[in-house]
Amino acid sequence: MPPHDDDLTRFASEGAPALPPADRKGHVEHEGARIWHASYGAGPPVVLLHGGLGHSGNWAYQLTALLDAGHRVILIDSRGHGRSTRDDRPFTYELMASDVLAVMDALDLDKASFIGWSDGACIALILAMMSSHRVTGVFFFGCNMDPSGAREFVPTPVIDRCFGRHAKDYVRLSATPDRFNSFVDAVSLMMTTEPNYSAHDLARIRVPVAIVHSEHDEFIKPEHAAYLARSIPGAELIRLTGVSHFAPLQRPDYFNSVLVRFLDKA
């Protein structure tokens, strides 16, 4: 059982556990970028989409749990993150959603369930809106779909520890290790100007969706999570107690139990 890491002290000093050897991994060339991906196991496919400034290695605890539950798991580093590259155009969530489809095509993957964390959740829901025939369901954790859903940013020691780990991992993994500051600026610009979807847009979604919100989320308003659940037909609102925006790292067993239950239903 992974120990609790509520203040992210362990994550800051050690990072997430190392990923095991993948059955298949590589890069897909798409829209001026090389998108890194890895595939593990067999069974109903699940794509894990990480948060902004991070990389897919931050899903290490979830990868193990999903493999144990009998799923095929696909990890993707979003463009410019982790082992993936980017070109000079601005980051957009829709561009990153198109990268995910390119990886699925390369893996001959017709459909999958999507687990999205923060920015990754936004990407997953865009796929549900625009490419629903490729989506079995979306586990949407810790994200807004319009600017009104974001809290005013207030630095905390937990956020600082997470940011410090992201900086170290970027230098270790990126093809451009000296460009972390410009990378942060570009991602931050996207976060402050996107997403901008309406209730009408959300009402187009016709796949199973869980809107998952942590009691102590530092970035997303609880009323926004409730609004998303009301606006998406059939969506379920799940509230996680005692954790924050970093629940997959803070209390993996708790987060994973909720995650696997959703996949069993979806």
C-alpha positions as CSV (number, residue, x, y, z in Angstrom):
1,M,0.0,0.0,0.0
2,P,1.5,3.4,-1.0
3,P,2.0,5.6,2.0
4,H,0.1,8.9,2.3
5,D,2.0,12.0,1.0
6,D,-0.5,14.7,1.7
7,D,2.1,17.5,1.8
8,L,4.0,16.1,-1.3
9,T,7.3,15.9,0.7
10,R,8.1,12.5,-0.8
11,F,7.1,13.5,-4.3
12,A,9.2,16.7,-4.1
13,S,12.3,14.8,-3.0
14,E,12.0,11.5,-4.9
15,G,9.3,12.0,-7.6
16,A,6.8,9.4,-8.5
17,P,7.9,5.7,-8.6
18,A,9.7,4.7,-11.8
19,L,7.6,3.4,-14.6
20,P,8.0,-0.3,-15.4
21,P,9.2,-1.4,-18.8
22,A,6.5,-0.8,-21.4
23,D,5.3,-3.4,-23.9
24,R,5.5,-0.8,-26.6
25,K,6.8,2.8,-26.5
26,G,7.9,5.5,-28.9
27,H,7.1,8.8,-30.6
28,V,4.4,9.8,-33.1
29,E,5.2,12.7,-35.4
30,H,2.2,15.0,-35.4
31,E,1.6,18.7,-36.2
32,G,5.2,19.8,-35.7
33,A,5.8,17.7,-32.5
34,R,7.0,14.3,-31.5
35,I,4.5,12.8,-29.0
36,W,5.9,10.2,-26.6
37,H,3.7,7.3,-25.6
38,A,3.9,3.9,-23.9
39,S,1.5,1.0,-23.8
40,Y,1.2,-1.6,-21.1
41,G,-0.9,-4.8,-20.6
42,A,-4.0,-6.0,-22.3
43,G,-7.7,-5.6,-21.8
44,P,-10.1,-2.7,-22.1
45,P,-7.9,0.3,-23.1
46,V,-7.5,3.3,-20.8
47,V,-5.6,6.5,-21.8
48,L,-4.0,8.5,-18.9
49,L,-3.6,12.3,-19.6
50,H,-1.5,14.1,-17.1
51,G,-1.7,17.7,-15.8
52,G,0.0,20.9,-17.0
53,L,3.8,21.1,-16.5
54,G,4.0,17.4,-15.5
55,H,4.4,14.2,-17.4
56,S,3.0,10.8,-17.6
57,G,5.3,9.3,-15.0
58,N,3.2,11.1,-12.4
59,W,0.6,8.4,-13.0
60,A,2.9,5.6,-11.7
61,Y,0.5,4.6,-8.8
62,Q,-2.5,4.5,-11.2
63,L,-0.7,2.5,-13.8
64,T,-0.1,-0.4,-11.4
65,A,-3.7,-0.3,-10.1
66,L,-5.2,-0.3,-13.6
67,L,-3.0,-3.2,-14.8
68,D,-4.0,-5.2,-11.7
69,A,-7.7,-4.4,-12.7
70,G,-7.2,-6.0,-16.1
71,H,-6.8,-2.9,-18.3
72,R,-4.5,-2.0,-21.2
73,V,-3.0,1.3,-20.2
74,I,-1.6,4.0,-22.6
75,L,0.5,6.8,-21.2
76,I,1.0,10.0,-23.3
77,D,3.3,12.9,-22.6
78,S,1.4,16.0,-23.8
79,R,3.3,18.1,-26.4
80,G,6.2,20.0,-24.9
81,H,5.9,18.0,-21.7
82,G,8.1,15.2,-20.5
83,R,9.7,13.3,-23.5
84,S,7.4,15.0,-26.1
85,T,8.6,18.0,-28.2
86,R,6.7,21.0,-29.5
87,D,7.0,23.6,-32.2
88,D,6.8,27.4,-31.7
89,R,3.0,27.7,-32.0
90,P,1.0,28.4,-28.8
91,F,-0.3,25.6,-26.7
92,T,-4.0,24.9,-27.1
93,Y,-6.1,22.1,-25.6
94,E,-7.6,21.3,-29.0
95,L,-4.2,20.8,-30.5
96,M,-3.2,18.5,-27.7
97,A,-6.4,16.6,-28.1
98,S,-5.5,16.0,-31.8
99,D,-2.1,14.7,-30.6
100,V,-4.0,12.0,-28.5
101,L,-5.9,10.9,-31.6
102,A,-2.7,10.6,-33.5
103,V,-1.3,8.3,-30.9
104,M,-4.4,6.2,-30.9
105,D,-4.2,5.9,-34.7
106,A,-0.6,4.8,-34.4
107,L,-1.6,2.1,-31.9
108,D,-4.6,1.0,-34.0
109,L,-6.8,1.9,-31.0
110,D,-10.4,2.6,-32.1
111,K,-11.8,3.6,-28.7
112,A,-10.6,4.1,-25.1
113,S,-11.7,5.4,-21.7
114,F,-9.8,8.5,-20.7
115,I,-8.5,9.5,-17.3
116,G,-7.7,13.2,-17.2
117,W,-6.0,15.1,-14.4
118,S,-6.2,19.0,-14.6
119,D,-5.1,20.0,-18.1
120,G,-5.4,16.3,-19.1
121,A,-9.0,16.3,-18.0
122,C,-9.8,19.2,-20.3
123,I,-8.2,17.4,-23.2
124,A,-10.2,14.3,-22.4
125,L,-13.5,16.2,-22.3
126,I,-12.7,17.9,-25.6
127,L,-12.3,14.5,-27.1
128,A,-15.7,13.5,-25.7
129,M,-17.2,16.6,-27.3
130,M,-15.5,16.4,-30.7
131,S,-14.6,12.8,-31.2
132,S,-17.1,10.9,-29.2
133,H,-16.8,7.8,-31.4
134,R,-13.3,7.3,-30.0
135,V,-14.3,7.7,-26.4
136,T,-15.8,5.1,-24.0
137,G,-15.9,7.4,-21.0
138,V,-14.1,10.2,-19.2
139,F,-12.9,10.4,-15.6
140,F,-12.5,14.2,-15.3
141,F,-10.4,15.2,-12.3
142,G,-9.6,18.7,-11.1
143,C,-10.2,20.9,-14.1
144,N,-12.4,23.8,-15.3
145,M,-14.0,24.2,-18.7
146,D,-14.4,28.0,-18.6
147,P,-12.5,30.8,-16.8
148,S,-15.2,31.2,-14.1
149,G,-14.3,27.8,-12.7
150,A,-10.8,28.7,-11.6
151,R,-9.9,29.9,-8.2
152,E,-7.6,32.9,-7.8
153,F,-4.1,31.5,-7.6
154,V,-2.6,31.4,-4.1
155,P,0.8,29.9,-3.7
156,T,1.1,27.1,-1.0
157,P,4.0,24.9,0.2
158,V,2.3,21.9,-1.5
159,I,2.1,23.7,-4.9
160,D,5.7,24.9,-4.5
161,R,6.9,21.3,-3.9
162,C,5.0,20.1,-6.9
163,F,6.4,22.9,-9.1
164,G,9.9,22.1,-7.9
165,R,9.6,18.5,-8.9
166,H,8.2,19.4,-12.3
167,A,11.2,21.6,-12.9
168,K,13.6,18.8,-12.1
169,D,11.7,16.3,-14.2
170,Y,11.6,18.7,-17.1
171,V,15.4,19.0,-17.1
172,R,15.8,15.2,-16.9
173,L,13.3,14.3,-19.6
174,S,13.0,17.1,-22.1
175,A,14.8,17.4,-25.4
176,T,15.1,21.2,-24.5
177,P,16.2,21.0,-20.9
178,D,17.3,24.7,-20.8
179,R,13.8,26.0,-21.8
180,F,11.8,25.3,-18.7
181,N,11.0,29.0,-18.0
182,S,9.7,29.6,-21.5
183,F,7.8,26.3,-21.3
184,V,6.1,27.5,-18.1
185,D,5.2,30.8,-19.7
186,A,3.6,29.2,-22.7
187,V,1.6,26.7,-20.7
188,S,0.5,29.4,-18.3
189,L,-0.7,31.5,-21.2
190,M,-2.9,28.7,-22.3
191,M,-4.2,28.1,-18.8
192,T,-5.2,31.8,-18.4
193,T,-7.0,32.1,-21.8
194,E,-8.5,28.6,-22.2
195,P,-10.7,26.6,-22.0
196,N,-13.8,28.5,-23.0
197,Y,-16.6,26.0,-23.4
198,S,-20.3,26.8,-22.7
199,A,-23.1,24.7,-21.1
200,H,-24.4,24.2,-24.7
201,D,-21.0,22.7,-25.7
202,L,-21.0,20.4,-22.7
203,A,-24.5,19.2,-23.4
204,R,-23.2,17.6,-26.6
205,I,-21.3,15.0,-24.6
206,R,-23.0,11.6,-24.8
207,V,-20.5,9.3,-23.1
208,P,-20.3,8.3,-19.4
209,V,-18.5,11.1,-17.4
210,A,-17.4,11.4,-13.8
211,I,-16.7,14.9,-12.6
212,V,-14.2,14.4,-9.7
213,H,-13.5,17.2,-7.3
214,S,-11.2,17.2,-4.2
215,E,-12.3,18.8,-1.0
216,H,-9.1,20.9,-0.8
217,D,-8.5,21.6,-4.6
218,E,-6.2,24.6,-4.8
219,F,-7.3,25.6,-8.3
220,I,-10.9,24.7,-9.1
221,K,-14.1,26.0,-7.4
222,P,-16.4,23.3,-6.0
223,E,-19.4,25.0,-7.5
224,H,-17.8,24.7,-11.0
225,A,-17.5,21.0,-10.6
226,A,-21.2,20.9,-9.7
227,Y,-22.1,23.0,-12.7
228,L,-20.2,20.6,-15.0
229,A,-22.0,17.6,-13.6
230,R,-25.3,19.4,-14.2
231,S,-24.4,20.4,-17.7
232,I,-23.2,17.1,-19.0
233,P,-26.0,14.6,-19.6
234,G,-25.8,11.7,-17.1
235,A,-22.6,12.9,-15.5
236,E,-21.8,11.8,-12.0
237,L,-20.3,14.2,-9.4
238,I,-17.7,12.5,-7.1
239,R,-16.2,14.4,-4.2
240,L,-12.9,13.3,-2.7
241,T,-12.5,14.1,1.0
242,G,-9.2,15.0,2.7
243,V,-7.2,15.5,-0.5
244,S,-6.4,18.3,-2.9
245,H,-5.5,18.8,-6.6
246,F,-2.7,16.3,-6.1
247,A,-4.9,13.4,-4.9
248,P,-3.4,10.7,-7.2
249,L,0.0,11.3,-5.5
250,Q,-1.3,12.1,-2.0
251,R,-3.5,9.1,-1.4
252,P,-3.2,6.7,-4.4
253,D,-5.2,3.8,-3.0
254,Y,-8.2,6.1,-2.3
255,F,-8.0,7.7,-5.7
256,N,-7.5,4.4,-7.5
257,S,-10.5,2.8,-5.8
258,V,-12.8,5.6,-7.1
259,L,-11.1,5.4,-10.5
260,V,-11.5,1.6,-10.9
261,R,-15.2,1.8,-9.8
262,F,-15.9,4.3,-12.6
263,L,-14.2,2.2,-15.2
264,D,-16.1,-0.9,-14.1
265,K,-19.3,1.0,-14.7
266,A,-18.3,2.8,-17.9
